Amino acid sequence: MSITIAQPKLQRGIALVETAICLPLLLFLLLAAGEVTNAFLQHNTLTKAVRDGARYAAGVATHGSIFGLTANELSDTKNLVVYGNSAGTGTPVLPNLTVAAVTVTEVGEQFVDVHATYAYTGILGSVLPSFGFGTDLSLNFNLEASIRMRAL
């Protein structure tokens, strides 16, 4: 024996209306979480690449008692940041990351600075439309990473 409970006529379809109201907000939150996660991962990748480049530059900066980086060592450091190897072959560690976005400078007589700037573009494109609820949001911004290491 089963008992069926009749719903009042005014309650029919209320779940559909609630879904129609909540679904856009939930989708927006899902996409926003994806964008933040992607930006975080790319910044983490950039920071690791800059750290590897600074470690390499700090290791080769001292030639006996003379401190300094040669032109080849500067080029190798930039290639290491961008491509993950000093030869400069393969694909960049981040899309559209170039050697021109990396700067390597000697600071004083013991330190090496490596700095990189990366133009982040969102997963959804460069602009998040507001659909008439204000101004559109730009998803383009620069990610920067800078490391200073003492020469070994």
C-alpha positions in Angstrom: 0.0 0.0 0.0 1.5 3.3 -1.0 0.4 6.7 0.1 0.6 9.6 -2.3 0.7 13.1 -1.0 -0.9 15.6 -3.3 0.9 18.9 -3.8 -1.1 22.0 -3.7 -1.6 23.6 -7.2 0.4 26.7 -6.2 3.5 24.7 -5.4 3.8 23.0 -8.8 6.9 24.2 -10.8 8.5 26.0 -7.9 11.7 23.9 -8.2 12.0 25.0 -11.8 11.7 28.6 -10.9 14.3 28.3 -8.1 16.7 26.6 -10.5 16.2 29.3 -13.1 17.0 31.9 -10.5 20.0 30.1 -8.9 21.6 28.6 -12.0 23.2 31.8 -13.4 24.8 32.6 -10.1 26.1 29.1 -9.6 27.6 29.1 -13.2 29.2 32.5 -12.6 30.8 31.2 -9.3 32.0 28.1 -11.1 33.6 30.1 -13.9 35.1 32.6 -11.5 36.7 29.7 -9.4 38.1 28.3 -12.6 39.7 31.7 -13.6 41.2 32.2 -10.2 42.6 28.7 -10.1 44.1 29.1 -13.6 45.7 32.5 -12.7 47.1 30.9 -9.5 48.6 28.0 -11.4 50.2 30.2 -14.0 51.6 32.5 -11.4 53.0 29.5 -9.6 54.6 28.2 -12.8 56.1 31.7 -13.5 57.5 31.9 -10.0 59.1 28.5 -10.2 60.7 29.3 -13.6 62.1 32.6 -12.3 63.4 30.8 -9.2 65.2 28.2 -11.4 66.7 31.0 -13.5 67.9 32.9 -10.4 69.4 29.7 -9.0 71.2 29.1 -12.3 72.5 32.7 -12.5 73.6 32.6 -8.9 75.6 29.5 -9.5 77.5 30.8 -12.6 77.9 34.4 -11.5 81.2 33.9 -9.7 84.3 33.3 -11.8 87.0 32.7 -9.1 87.0 35.9 -7.2 85.3 37.9 -10.0 81.6 38.5 -9.8 79.6 39.0 -13.0 77.5 37.4 -15.7 78.7 37.1 -19.3 76.4 37.7 -22.2 76.0 33.9 -22.8 75.1 33.4 -19.1 72.5 36.1 -19.3 71.0 34.5 -22.4 71.1 31.0 -20.9 69.3 32.4 -17.8 66.6 34.0 -19.8 66.2 30.8 -21.9 66.0 28.7 -18.7 63.2 30.9 -17.4 61.2 30.8 -20.6 61.8 27.3 -22.0 63.0 25.4 -19.0 66.4 24.7 -20.5 69.4 26.9 -21.2 69.5 26.0 -24.9 66.2 27.8 -25.6 64.5 24.9 -27.3 61.0 23.5 -27.0 57.8 25.2 -26.0 57.7 28.0 -23.4 56.6 27.0 -19.9 53.7 29.5 -20.2 51.9 30.3 -23.5 53.2 33.6 -25.1 56.0 34.0 -22.5 59.0 35.5 -24.3 62.7 36.0 -23.5 62.0 39.8 -23.8 59.8 39.6 -20.7 62.7 38.4 -18.5 65.3 40.7 -17.0 68.5 39.6 -15.2 70.5 42.1 -13.3 73.5 42.0 -11.0 72.9 43.8 -7.7 76.0 44.9 -5.9 78.8 42.4 -5.9 77.0 39.4 -4.5 73.4 39.3 -5.7 71.5 38.4 -8.9 67.9 39.6 -9.6 65.7 37.8 -12.1 62.3 39.3 -12.9 59.7 38.2 -15.3 56.4 39.7 -16.4 53.7 37.6 -18.0 50.5 39.0 -19.6 47.7 36.7 -18.3 44.6 36.2 -20.5 41.6 34.5 -19.0 40.3 31.1 -20.0 37.1 32.7 -21.2 38.9 35.3 -23.2 40.0 38.9 -22.5 36.7 40.3 -21.3 33.9 39.0 -19.0 30.7 40.6 -20.2 28.4 42.1 -17.6 25.2 41.5 -19.6 24.0 45.1 -18.9 24.7 45.1 -15.2 27.5 47.6 -15.2 30.8 47.7 -17.1 32.5 44.7 -18.6 35.4 43.2 -16.6 38.8 42.8 -18.2 40.5 39.5 -17.6 43.9 40.8 -18.8 46.4 41.6 -16.2 50.1 41.1 -15.6 51.6 38.4 -13.5 55.0 39.2 -12.1 57.7 37.2 -10.3 61.0 38.5 -9.0 63.7 36.6 -7.1 67.0 37.8 -5.7 69.7 35.3 -4.8 73.2 35.5 -3.5 75.9 34.3 -5.8 77.4 31.0 -4.7 
